[in-house]
Amino acid sequence: MSFTGWMNRRVGKLDWIDMGCVKAGAMLFALLAAKIWPEVLSLPLWAYAAAFALVSIRPLARICSNSPGREEK
């Protein structure tokens, strides 16, 4: 059993409320990190834009692709 397969089965059990809680937790963790390490907030705007683009590439590519998703297999 691969780690990816195990994680996909676990994530498949989550509903939209659980996913919202995960997103809220990630945002709150980012606020906590900024509070503890204020130098992070002094980064230039392009650094945040580049990080946003990097983490958005894979989800956007999967949304725009024609291959069947996990629920359609």
MOCORSUL-V379949 format. One record per pair of residues at least 12 apart in sequence whose C-alpha atoms are under 6 Angstrom apart, sorted by the first residue. I is the first residue (numbers start at 1). J is the second residue. D is the distance in whole Angstrom. If there is no record, write none. Layout:
# MOCORSUL-V379949
I;J;D
I;J;D
This chain:
# MOCORSUL-V379949
none
